[in-house]
Amino acid sequence: MKLYKLPIYVLCLLGILMNSCDEDSVVGVSIQPEEDLLQAYNSHITISTNTIVTDSILSKADYLLFGRFSDNLFGEVSAEYMTQLDARIGGIILPDTTIVDNNSATTGILNTLLSDIDSKYGKIKSVKNVRNFKIDSTQYIIRYDDDFWGDSTALQAVQVYELNQGLDAEKYYTNVKPSEFCDESILLGEANYQIKNSREINIPLSEEFGNRIAGFYMEKKGASQKDFNDFFKGVYVKHAFNEGTILKVIVSGILIYYHYDADLVTTVEGRDTVVTTEFLLATHKVNPLVTSFFLSGNKSVKRANAIQHEDWAETIQRLQSKDGENTFTYTPAGVYTEVNIPFEEIMDSVKLHATDTTKVKFNSVRLVLHKQEMNNKYAYSGQLLLIEKDSLENFFFNNCMPDGITSFTCSLDSKNDLYAFNLTKPIQNRLNGEGKTFPNKMVIVPVERQTVNSIYYYKQQLWMTSTSLYGNEASEKMKPCVDVIYTKRQ
């Protein structure tokens, strides 16, 4: 066969057909010899969509949500969290008498501390006779991103409780109940906050608690992270008053400041000299041996975001009552748009023109959903995942990648305000009766792309986003549909 002219012609033809939303149509190719004849067809098939909700989603994000916010469309959402603390085993020595310089990779006492106080002193050589160790302050720190949601002036409150039950499960979900891990019998600290004042919330904790944590490191030499988790199971950070904002927590944990007295071995005019911290305090009003350590609730330890929605049943009923007009995705809740992909109708449209389906090749099959403008200020979903609902948990827990056969991603086409998933390969598999494919019912889930060491994967979106997609009662141009283009060999 001589088909070297065909690709250019077909590509031009497909470009014309991609912009068409007419019923099934056919264009004959008359410039080919009859034995090489190809015919191209396109179909525009409307599909059904509806809004669904899941009980929970996997709590696995690079950040934690905290706060409370209400919205006329989606109701009230509250976000709290529980976390273990990274004990930094092997990295914390109390008191820390390690001597370091400006180029050291480890923490410790800077060898120029004395010369910074008085130029007559040389570098610190060693620290001896440690005494009078004392905790100065203990705080729980919440540092959050500029990307907060809501009213920056709203006065709110936070409480920090000690967990009674450890976070030992392999994974947690956003419907986790803090009451199963914390009976709120041990209040570590509380504070009011307004996010307009800073990007950090400081919650004072007691000196007694600081001494308790310090005592672990002073007594348990060679302890493991498990030893620390047994000693201190973690914290429950509870939203305690008012509503108005949701914060994206980037860093949180316990910050402890302490000081101690000691003898500092240094030099004066080239001769070894011992200077006590008590002498420095009396003569220069300063003790250089003041430092801190931080125990972070980071991704290396177990943590769980607890997301709750007030009057959620009524909210979902209200959203689903709009299904004909539009459907929704919404985070941090598990609100998805479910689509019903009519395989049979797609196959029937093919068989109208090709009883011998072995001669059919799909050139393009796109699931097209048009974005509808919303009156609220939520961010829309820049990327969506199309997948079977029952496969969601495994996909996100194992950091899977979309395979283009049973799972798909697409980004918003901002020029045309639509999302288009490429279903060409699995539809061809379905026609040929070979390979993997996917079920008729799929869900559309907001995701965010993550990149680590040039390798990317997708996580379920947990930030405040919502997207409205036109439903079946929209205008013909805006209805959710599958656009199909295929060719048939004679």
C-alpha positions, 0 to 999 in steps of 0.5 A: 500500500502507498499511504505516504500522502494519507497522514497529512490529509487525515490530520487536516481532516481531523482538525476540522472534525475536532471542532464539530459537535454535529451528529455522526458524519462521514467524509469519503476520501476520493483521492486514494485508490479504492483498495487504500480507501479510508473513511473518517467519522466523528461522533458527539455523544452526550454523557450523564454526570452527577455529584457524589460524596465519599465518607473520607479521603486519605490524609496524606499531604505535605501540609496540614489544614487548621481552622474553621470556615463557613460558606453559603454553598458548601456549609461549614468546614473545620480542620484539626490535626493530630501528630507525633513529634520527630524526636531527632534521636541522635541529634539532640544532646542536653545540654549541648556542649558541642563546639562548632564553627561557622562551617559546621553542619551540626548544631552546638556552641559557636566557638567565637561566642566569647570574642563576640562578647569581648574581643580580648577572648579567643575561640572557645576550646571546650565546655566543662563543669556543666551546672544549673540547667534550666528551661526558659520557655516552651511553646507549641509553634504553628507556622503557616503559608501565605495561602490562607483562606478566609478573613484575616481579621477573625479572632479565633482560638487554638488548644493543644492537648496531649494524646492518650492513644498513639498514632500507630496505624499505617494510614489515616483518613480525614474522617478520623475522630480525635476523641478516639486518641485524646480524651482532652484530659491533658491540656498543654496550652491554648492561645487566641490568634488573628492571622493578620498579625503574623504567619505564626501562632505561638501557644505557651506551654508550661515549664513543667512540660518543658522539663518533662521533655528535656528529662527524656533526653537527659535520662534516655541515652541511645533512645529510639523514635519508638521510645519517644513515641511511647513516652510522648504519644503526640498532640491534638491541635484543636480549633477552639473558638469562632470561625473565619479562616483555614490555614495551610500549616507548613511547620508545627511542633514544640520549641524549647529554649534553655540555658545552663552555666559552665566553665568555658576554656578559651585564651586571653593574650595567647594563654589558656583561661577559664571563664565562667558563665556566672562571671560573664553575667556579672560583668557583661550581663550575658550568658552565652550558653542560651539555646533551643531545640525544636521537635517537629510534627513533620512528614517523617512521623505519623499525623492525621488531618481531621476534617468535619462538615456541619450539616453535611447531609443537607449540603450534599442534598442541596448540591445534588439537586443541581445535578442537571444544571451543574456538578461539583468537585470540592476539597478538602471534602470528598465531593466528586463528579461521577461520569457515566461513559456510554461504551455501548453507545460509542460502539454502536455509533461505530457499528453504524458505519463499520460492521467489521470493527477490525478495520476501525481505528480510533484517532481521538476519543475525548471526555469533555467537561466544561467549567462553569464560573462560580460566584464564590472565591474558591480556587478552581481545580487546575488538574483533575484525575479520572479514575474508578472510585474503588481505586482511589485509595490505592492510587494515592497511598502508593503514589501511583501515576495515571496509566492512560488506560484505567486512570487519567489526568488533565489540566484545565484548558483555560482558553476554552474553560474545559477539561478534556481527558484522552480515552483513545487507548482504552476505547480502542482496547474495548473495541478490540476486546483486548488489554485493560480498560475501565468501567462505565462509571468513573469519578473526577477528583481534584489533584495536585502534581508533586515533583521529587528529584525530577520524578513526579506523581499526583496527590489528592488535593486537600486545599480549599478548591471547588469546581463547577462543571456544566451538567446535562441540562446545559446548552448543547454546546456545554453538555458533558460529552465524549467526542469521537473521531475514527477511521475505517479501512475499506 
